[in-house]
Amino acid sequence: MFCAISGAAPARPVVTPRGVLYERSLIVKAIEERGECPVTKESLSVDDLIELKAQKWVNPRPEATMSVPGLLSAFHNEWDALMLETHTLRKELQTTRQELSHALYQHDAACRVIARLMKERDDARDALANAKGSAKRSAAGDAEPESKKVKAGLPAAVVAKMNDVQKELSSGRKKREISSELATMGDISAYEAKVTQAVHKTSPAGINAVAIKAGDDNVIATAGNDHTVAIFDKVSSQRVQQLSGHSKKVLDVKFVGDNVLSCGADKVVKLWGADGSEIATFGDHTGDVTSVSVHPSNSYFVSTSTDKTWGFHDLTTSSCITLVNDDTDSAITCANFHPDGVILGAGTKDSVVKLWDAKDARKLLQLDGHASEITGLSFSENGYYLASAAKDGVKIWDLRKSKLVHEIECAGAQGVAFDHSGSYIATGGHNASVYQVKGKWELVKEFEVKKAVKAVAFGGDARSLVVASADHNLRIFA
């Protein structure tokens, strides 16, 4: 049964009174257009159509797929279409990759240009600062005192003062007894984080050094990567001052009485007053100034630099008395005065610790044993021990025997400090730890810190531990 119009099997078959079979949709259209039967040409209406009740059937497959060769031909066509689509996608992928590579090259070039411009800006700032300092020194002219000029050695008056201070401190140390208020091992093992305070900016984050004011351990100074020195008051748990003047990150900070010394990657040392004003700037180094150490007399200080020199400075005249060149081709990374103020300990980038006679710049002793650059030094108050920190750990040297007597495992050590009594030593690496000095150097407690510890310091009578880390927070455990 096939439709008289289409010749195909109808989906809805209808028949005319004359017995002609049509597909309903087709004959309805024909009647609407002409009003007659397409075959008999007789008049016909939709109401005359008689619908047949027939079973539905599945349309037969196209003849092309009813044989094996037909199927193979169909599969071949499908394969060709798939390969063409794959080729098109590959071309589009290659084009996208080239566009992405071009964009990445442009981004890298932009970053390089920005970095170069920032470096040129910093260099210009440094040059301007040095030019201002030179202009001030030139303005002083010949009227500048002879004591302000850099000399090869220390003046006799300075040496005499250092000797007097040494005698006074040595005799006083023998009479001094350990404070009855000194924290016990049990006290320290019970310490918890009492203060976690942001004192520097989050970008660039990082505190490189910490110092506690002598005689008032409620006042703490920190040196930050954000180019500033922060003064923190422990009683109020607030930053009370922020000293801005360095053009690059600040690497070390020390108290000089009520004043503050700071040094940084901008190659200068700055002296700040108690009110936050800038008193003096020392620009005698040609490289980053890595550390400062104040002489026990509070009249002098030593600075170290990546230019392989250390300088001895007079605070009263704001001048550099002498610059000492190291005899090795290595930057000086840190330094610290012996408690008597005559011996200077210095650490170098090539993993060596050196002891100098500060009075005549004569090297007394070289301590070898570390495998990486020295990151911190601390003398015990009794003057017997020197602790040195490096990425491979902390080493304890007995200066009476000039030998290594103990090693403390401290991965990535960057900070080390004895307490004032010499009874405990704190180390800073991935965490901060406190050890007992006497006996077997027993671990008292380890304090967990989120970021790497850069510096540690004890409060009075070891009643607190101040920790500076690679984030912008100052932590106090007590």
Legacy VTK file of the C-alpha trace (Angstrom):
# vtk DataFile Version 3.0
C-alpha trace
ASCII
DATASET POLYDATA
POINTS 478 float
0.000 0.000 0.000
1.597 3.168 -1.229
0.478 6.789 -1.393
-0.762 7.791 -4.863
1.111 11.085 -4.551
4.497 10.200 -2.896
4.752 6.548 -3.811
5.837 5.747 -0.236
4.072 3.849 2.484
1.802 6.368 4.277
2.094 7.003 8.001
-1.629 8.006 8.221
-3.366 6.302 5.267
-6.738 7.647 3.992
-8.878 6.555 1.034
-11.290 8.515 -1.211
-14.783 7.340 -2.083
-13.277 6.199 -5.414
-10.798 3.946 -3.527
-7.574 5.943 -4.112
-4.995 5.677 -1.219
-3.178 8.764 -0.001
-1.023 10.016 2.865
-3.456 12.227 4.813
-1.118 15.238 5.110
-0.429 15.244 1.366
-4.042 14.867 0.172
-5.243 17.541 2.627
-2.822 20.019 1.090
-3.945 19.016 -2.416
-7.626 19.468 -1.541
-6.916 22.926 0.009
-5.117 23.995 -3.158
-7.346 22.512 -5.889
-10.482 20.987 -4.213
-10.315 17.829 -6.343
-8.744 14.370 -6.340
-5.304 14.467 -8.001
-5.956 11.109 -9.691
-9.682 11.110 -10.739
-9.989 14.913 -11.056
-13.370 14.681 -9.333
-14.478 17.164 -6.710
-13.283 16.123 -3.256
-13.385 17.537 0.297
-11.597 16.621 3.525
-14.843 15.260 4.965
-14.990 12.713 2.126
-11.709 11.098 3.201
-11.967 7.766 4.975
-9.131 7.012 7.450
-7.782 3.478 7.447
-6.825 1.721 10.659
-3.490 0.058 9.818
-0.569 -1.201 11.955
2.510 1.035 12.174
5.689 -0.341 10.702
9.387 0.474 10.833
10.745 2.216 7.783
13.145 -0.017 5.918
16.851 0.741 5.934
18.269 2.681 3.046
19.436 0.361 0.379
23.026 1.591 0.809
23.269 0.012 4.296
21.550 -3.241 3.511
24.739 -4.896 2.296
28.316 -5.367 3.525
29.855 -3.162 0.792
27.291 -0.482 1.659
28.189 -0.640 5.347
31.911 -0.460 4.560
31.303 2.565 2.342
29.302 4.233 5.134
32.046 3.508 7.691
34.647 4.877 5.270
32.687 8.115 4.902
32.321 8.405 8.662
36.084 7.829 9.106
36.910 10.498 6.524
34.612 12.961 8.313
36.218 12.113 11.682
39.745 12.595 10.300
38.757 15.928 8.774
37.300 17.098 12.085
40.442 15.916 13.963
42.669 17.784 11.509
40.615 20.939 12.017
40.839 20.621 15.808
44.627 20.118 15.626
45.018 23.244 13.534
42.926 25.225 16.001
44.956 23.794 18.928
48.245 24.774 17.261
46.928 28.285 16.639
45.810 28.583 20.282
49.207 27.363 21.499
51.010 29.947 19.395
48.750 32.710 20.724
49.345 31.547 24.328
53.125 31.359 23.783
53.115 34.868 22.351
51.115 36.141 25.329
53.502 34.466 27.795
56.543 35.980 26.043
54.915 39.391 26.245
54.189 38.894 29.969
57.774 37.787 30.661
59.158 40.756 28.748
56.887 43.106 30.692
58.047 41.608 34.007
61.694 42.034 32.994
61.109 45.648 32.031
59.353 46.320 35.351
62.181 44.653 37.308
64.792 46.677 35.401
62.919 49.923 35.998
62.555 49.151 39.714
66.289 48.397 39.950
67.117 51.651 38.144
64.763 53.495 40.507
66.438 51.971 43.590
69.902 52.717 42.187
68.850 56.304 41.538
67.567 56.633 45.105
70.817 55.228 46.473
72.836 57.582 44.298
70.743 60.521 45.480
71.173 59.521 49.130
74.927 59.128 48.700
75.130 62.439 46.854
73.333 64.184 49.711
75.686 62.582 52.219
78.728 63.611 50.169
77.391 67.147 49.883
76.988 67.372 53.650
80.514 66.085 54.201
81.882 68.477 51.557
80.093 71.385 53.178
81.953 70.660 56.370
85.187 71.093 54.405
88.478 71.467 56.197
86.703 72.326 59.443
85.803 68.619 59.879
87.670 67.168 62.855
90.498 64.792 62.125
88.751 62.146 64.237
85.966 61.954 61.656
88.244 60.747 58.886
88.753 57.051 58.254
92.115 55.923 59.618
94.110 52.718 59.471
93.786 51.940 63.178
92.072 53.001 66.359
93.236 56.150 68.183
95.005 55.653 71.490
92.123 57.256 73.401
89.653 54.731 71.955
91.947 51.813 72.790
92.392 53.091 76.334
88.643 53.373 76.810
88.132 49.841 75.482
90.764 48.523 77.924
89.104 50.296 80.851
85.707 48.840 79.919
87.230 45.382 79.586
88.774 45.522 83.063
85.578 46.796 84.614
83.387 44.143 82.988
85.787 41.287 83.682
86.053 42.105 87.376
82.314 42.617 87.694
81.561 39.319 85.982
83.531 37.360 88.572
81.493 38.869 91.404
78.115 38.558 89.717
75.799 35.788 90.850
72.982 34.192 88.891
69.679 35.897 89.628
67.296 34.100 91.948
64.526 35.083 89.496
66.095 33.142 86.616
63.514 30.939 84.906
63.855 27.227 85.611
63.631 24.496 83.000
60.135 23.790 84.266
59.155 27.427 83.782
60.425 27.494 80.203
58.808 24.161 79.310
55.466 25.714 80.324
55.896 28.782 78.074
53.110 29.467 75.589
52.558 32.085 72.891
51.444 35.213 74.746
51.809 37.684 71.884
51.496 37.238 68.111
51.430 40.720 66.660
51.842 42.031 63.104
54.491 44.764 63.271
55.470 44.965 59.589
53.693 44.954 56.235
52.514 41.692 54.712
54.303 42.493 51.467
57.202 42.211 51.440
56.803 40.072 54.555
59.614 39.046 56.881
61.415 40.159 60.049
65.195 39.809 59.778
66.330 40.759 63.293
65.045 41.524 66.767
66.554 43.444 69.704
65.409 43.929 73.295
66.217 47.164 75.124
68.695 46.675 77.962
67.065 47.299 81.325
63.532 47.332 79.887
62.575 44.124 78.098
59.117 45.533 77.427
60.589 47.525 74.518
61.471 45.492 71.433
62.846 46.583 68.048
62.478 44.616 64.811
64.084 44.962 61.370
61.721 44.284 58.459
61.803 43.550 54.758
59.370 46.465 54.323
62.321 48.912 54.744
61.300 49.931 58.268
62.248 49.426 61.920
59.335 48.772 64.270
59.368 49.578 68.001
56.981 47.331 69.944
55.714 47.802 73.489
55.051 44.479 75.222
52.858 46.002 77.932
50.334 47.467 75.488
50.980 44.759 72.844
51.193 47.497 70.220
53.684 48.951 67.790
54.459 52.378 69.191
56.879 53.627 66.516
57.790 52.837 62.937
61.112 54.241 61.743
61.169 54.873 57.985
64.318 55.968 56.219
65.920 52.938 54.616
65.309 52.487 50.889
65.689 48.689 50.989
65.106 45.892 53.471
66.519 46.347 56.982
68.867 43.489 57.922
69.774 44.159 61.579
68.801 46.337 64.521
70.341 47.052 67.943
69.601 49.326 70.899
72.220 51.873 72.015
70.829 53.058 75.312
67.560 54.756 74.357
68.618 55.110 70.716
68.407 52.531 67.929
70.907 51.420 65.287
69.735 49.832 62.043
71.428 48.690 58.849
70.192 47.352 55.551
70.579 46.388 51.943
70.745 50.087 51.007
74.416 50.052 52.164
73.924 52.421 55.111
73.653 52.366 58.894
71.213 54.742 60.570
71.113 56.003 64.160
67.649 56.881 65.446
66.734 58.917 68.522
64.292 57.802 71.196
61.668 60.079 69.628
62.048 58.354 66.232
64.105 61.107 64.621
67.071 60.244 62.425
70.276 61.350 64.147
72.964 60.172 61.736
73.587 58.081 58.620
76.782 56.115 58.058
77.474 55.426 54.385
80.970 53.982 54.498
80.287 50.580 52.915
79.884 49.806 49.214
77.780 46.676 49.727
74.788 45.578 51.782
75.370 46.231 55.501
74.554 42.829 56.986
74.845 43.443 60.745
75.709 45.890 63.518
77.113 45.157 66.988
77.322 47.733 69.761
80.387 47.935 72.013
79.622 47.505 75.757
80.594 51.148 76.331
77.699 52.260 74.067
80.184 54.676 72.464
81.174 52.578 69.451
79.732 50.014 67.110
80.912 47.668 64.369
79.193 47.148 61.023
79.754 44.306 58.546
79.114 44.237 54.839
79.016 42.155 51.711
81.877 44.351 50.451
84.123 42.061 52.603
84.890 44.727 55.228
83.920 45.537 58.782
83.944 49.077 60.088
84.555 50.472 63.562
82.431 53.588 64.193
82.339 56.307 66.840
78.791 57.195 67.897
79.717 60.468 69.549
81.257 61.885 66.363
79.073 59.894 63.917
82.149 58.787 62.025
83.890 55.660 60.809
87.253 55.351 62.540
88.537 52.424 60.519
87.512 49.968 57.817
89.104 46.521 57.950
89.402 44.382 54.849
89.086 40.644 55.392
91.961 38.584 54.019
89.600 36.255 52.128
87.383 36.884 49.153
84.114 36.439 51.022
81.299 38.649 52.267
80.920 39.137 56.023
77.405 38.078 57.006
77.277 38.802 60.768
79.330 39.972 63.749
79.103 40.286 67.505
81.269 41.750 70.256
82.598 39.534 73.022
81.054 40.592 76.381
84.350 42.287 77.299
84.282 44.394 74.124
87.809 43.636 72.934
87.248 40.565 70.737
84.995 40.715 67.682
83.460 37.552 66.252
82.555 37.625 62.554
80.905 35.081 60.288
81.450 34.880 56.556
79.570 33.676 53.509
82.156 30.925 52.957
81.161 29.211 56.276
84.079 30.459 58.419
83.950 32.075 61.876
86.774 34.502 62.641
87.794 36.202 65.879
89.480 39.607 65.663
91.214 41.832 68.151
89.019 44.898 67.694
91.727 47.253 69.011
94.275 46.612 66.270
92.210 44.692 63.660
94.367 41.595 64.123
92.867 38.206 63.375
93.222 35.965 66.424
91.504 32.717 65.496
89.635 31.013 62.677
86.974 28.390 63.402
86.165 25.973 60.574
83.428 23.371 60.638
80.271 24.717 59.038
79.235 23.747 55.517
77.249 26.885 54.642
77.309 30.624 55.267
77.235 31.798 58.876
73.823 33.317 59.697
74.223 34.235 63.366
76.699 34.525 66.268
76.231 34.806 70.028
78.750 34.948 72.886
77.851 33.543 76.273
77.896 36.223 78.962
80.641 34.364 80.855
82.838 34.810 77.772
83.695 31.113 77.502
81.405 29.976 74.700
80.618 31.181 71.206
77.592 29.840 69.334
77.506 30.013 65.537
74.462 29.314 63.371
74.342 28.178 59.756
71.922 26.257 57.551
73.641 23.009 58.619
72.958 23.621 62.346
74.364 25.370 65.431
77.887 24.773 66.749
79.199 25.621 70.218
82.870 26.595 70.507
84.890 26.712 73.744
87.086 29.795 73.371
89.381 28.652 76.191
90.365 25.582 74.180
89.637 26.950 70.704
87.677 23.812 69.848
84.190 22.622 68.993
82.494 21.170 72.074
78.895 20.608 70.992
76.577 20.627 67.986
72.838 21.293 67.998
70.714 19.893 65.201
68.712 22.792 63.831
67.727 22.570 60.179
68.034 25.914 58.415
69.363 27.709 61.506
69.369 31.502 61.126
69.224 32.788 64.683
71.008 31.916 67.927
71.193 33.661 71.317
72.384 32.954 74.863
70.363 34.361 77.735
72.123 36.943 79.925
73.043 34.389 82.594
74.535 31.986 80.066
72.289 29.198 81.394
70.176 28.746 78.261
70.610 29.039 74.515
67.847 29.614 71.956
68.050 28.584 68.315
65.883 29.537 65.375
65.382 27.539 62.179
62.189 25.844 61.050
61.040 26.315 64.679
62.420 28.008 67.806
64.029 25.877 70.532
65.572 26.442 73.965
68.395 24.255 75.355
70.051 24.086 78.756
73.733 25.005 78.507
75.125 23.088 81.462
75.383 19.323 81.383
74.238 17.594 78.212
72.769 20.633 76.450
69.324 19.185 77.008
66.373 20.390 74.947
64.018 22.303 77.241
61.240 23.092 74.770
60.552 23.529 71.073
58.152 26.273 70.005
56.229 25.791 66.781
56.261 28.743 64.383
54.458 28.844 61.035
57.289 30.412 59.006
61.078 30.056 59.282
62.574 31.728 62.359
65.050 34.502 61.487
66.056 35.724 64.972
65.567 34.935 68.677
66.217 36.851 71.900
65.686 36.226 75.612
63.935 38.641 77.934
65.302 39.394 81.418
66.042 36.313 83.542
64.952 34.177 80.560
61.355 34.904 81.559
60.332 35.283 77.921
61.515 34.357 74.442
61.058 36.781 71.551
60.898 35.230 68.074
61.093 36.974 64.676
60.108 34.943 61.639
59.755 35.108 57.871
56.194 36.383 58.169
55.334 39.866 59.479
54.462 38.765 63.020
56.433 39.224 66.234
55.910 36.352 68.696
56.570 36.342 72.436
56.509 33.106 74.426
56.273 33.362 78.200
LINES 1 479
478 0 1 2 3 4 5 6 7 8 9 10 11 12 13 14 15 16 17 18 19 20 21 22 23 24 25 26 27 28 29 30 31 32 33 34 35 36 37 38 39 40 41 42 43 44 45 46 47 48 49 50 51 52 53 54 55 56 57 58 59 60 61 62 63 64 65 66 67 68 69 70 71 72 73 74 75 76 77 78 79 80 81 82 83 84 85 86 87 88 89 90 91 92 93 94 95 96 97 98 99 100 101 102 103 104 105 106 107 108 109 110 111 112 113 114 115 116 117 118 119 120 121 122 123 124 125 126 127 128 129 130 131 132 133 134 135 136 137 138 139 140 141 142 143 144 145 146 147 148 149 150 151 152 153 154 155 156 157 158 159 160 161 162 163 164 165 166 167 168 169 170 171 172 173 174 175 176 177 178 179 180 181 182 183 184 185 186 187 188 189 190 191 192 193 194 195 196 197 198 199 200 201 202 203 204 205 206 207 208 209 210 211 212 213 214 215 216 217 218 219 220 221 222 223 224 225 226 227 228 229 230 231 232 233 234 235 236 237 238 239 240 241 242 243 244 245 246 247 248 249 250 251 252 253 254 255 256 257 258 259 260 261 262 263 264 265 266 267 268 269 270 271 272 273 274 275 276 277 278 279 280 281 282 283 284 285 286 287 288 289 290 291 292 293 294 295 296 297 298 299 300 301 302 303 304 305 306 307 308 309 310 311 312 313 314 315 316 317 318 319 320 321 322 323 324 325 326 327 328 329 330 331 332 333 334 335 336 337 338 339 340 341 342 343 344 345 346 347 348 349 350 351 352 353 354 355 356 357 358 359 360 361 362 363 364 365 366 367 368 369 370 371 372 373 374 375 376 377 378 379 380 381 382 383 384 385 386 387 388 389 390 391 392 393 394 395 396 397 398 399 400 401 402 403 404 405 406 407 408 409 410 411 412 413 414 415 416 417 418 419 420 421 422 423 424 425 426 427 428 429 430 431 432 433 434 435 436 437 438 439 440 441 442 443 444 445 446 447 448 449 450 451 452 453 454 455 456 457 458 459 460 461 462 463 464 465 466 467 468 469 470 471 472 473 474 475 476 477
